[in-house]
Amino acid sequence: MFGLITTTRVRKRAEGVFYGWWVVSGAFGIQVLLSALLMQSFGAYVPVLQEQFGWSKAQLSAAFSLQRVESGLLGPIQGWMLDRFGPRNVMRVGMLLFGIGLMAFSQVNSLMTFYLVFLLIAVGGSLGGFMSLTSTLVNWFVRKRATAMGVAQMGMSVGGLLVPLIAISLTDFGWRTTAFYSGVIVLLVGFPLTQLMRRNPEEYGLLPDGESEQDAAIRRRRAREEQIEDPDDINFTPREAMRTRAFWFISLGHGASVLVVSAVMVHLIVHLNEGLGYSLRAAATVVSLMTVMQMIGLPIGGFLGDRFEKRKIAIFAMFGHAAALIVLAYATNLGMVVFFAVVHGLAWGMRGPLMQAMRADYFGRRAFAKVMGFSSMIVMIGMTSGPLVAGILADRLGNYQLGFTILGVAAAIGSIFFIFATKPRPPTPQPVTATPIAGLDLRPAD
């Protein structure tokens, strides 16, 4: 009975606006919370924790890297959980753990408890965050997939715009108070947003993108007549996907790109504060400029990704990441810092929605969560090594020049992976079919 009521509510909402856009709105809100309260604000905590506890940059970077290692190792299990229990249930657990983890962070007094708390935060952020959100969006959109991904990921940019508020809170109220109430906000706002998540449109008598059955039949017939590939015929199993060259090259290219992203998340504010003499609030303002440019890049990437070859756009963005970080490494004035913020933000925004959209285009949506879970084990290498390389070299040399230069060059070289990440030949067609619900008329509304 409850399932019938829930399905009816989804259908009623979909009669006015395709329900997939409600899923996008929920993903947007959750990304705002994850980004503002930790992912992009972690760098603002670093100098404060250094001052109080005397921990090194490498020790603090290790906590962020620990999050990424956990996310990568959890990936295959999380993919299974999403298929078995559905995104809403998985994300509810994730938001609960993430909120409790932030509140526990406010009580940390030693490096070991700091790492243990961040392990809890990492589990929560993984279950309630990026992988669960993108796996869900992939099921709700095909033709408009990159656009939907771009809109949802704008939540990460909006979260970045809130980093100055976090910096003000750290300065005026202290990091413990900020961390505790961040956890409260997650429980009060993030947990309810998971209610909008649904596994796929077929369970509610709908089709991806809000397409009607008639239009879908015409599209499939046209694909057969013109002997072109139809998205419904692309459904790799995880094993089939991992046997392709594309799986490995997309994963390696994605990992190379987040070398820069992860290093910037952890070390940008510290570099601006200690290396260039910016105040904590001024450094946070640079983060805001970067995220404004990311917001501009996201719809551009989504628009272009739905119309042109995604891997070519990714290659262009990789060189943007590389150039921006190298300029930041040798920045001596505000103009160079602004160049970094603009170019890195645009590259990050344009590339961001294409990573998952490309995987879904190549491997289909039936086993996407599992495919992405295995891929995350490779991507985590970039997410973990970026902050560690930059932090260790900064501790030894006293600045970020060499570390940022190495990572920038690595990102440029990483563009080669996308050059060879061409689309694989699909396996035997296994079209996704609607899942009937007893007693319910599954025909889409006119």
Buried (B, 14 or more C-beta within 10 A) or exposed (E): EEEEEBBEEBBEBBEEEBBBBBBBBBBBBBBBBBBBBBBBBBBBBBBBBBEEBEBBBBBBBBBBBBBBBBBBBBBBEBBBBBBEEBBBBBBBBBBBBBBBBBBBBBEBEEBEEBBBBBBBBBBBBBBBBBBBBBBBBBBBBBBBBBBBBBBBBBBBBBBBBBBBBBBBBBBEEBBBEBBBBBBEBBBEBBBEBBEBBBBBBBBBBBBBBBBBBEEBEEBBEEBEEEEEBBBBBBBBBBEBBBEBEBBBBBBBBBBBBBBBBBBBBBBBBBBBBBBBEBEBBBBBBBBBBBBBBBBBBBBBBBBBBBEEBBBEBBBBBBBBBBBBBBBBBEBEEEEBBBBBBBBBBBBBBBBBBBBBBBBBBBBBBBBBBBBBBBBBBBBBBBBBBBBBBBBBBBBEEEEBBBBBBBBBEBBBEBBBBBBBBEBBEBBEEBEBEBEEBEEBEBEBEE
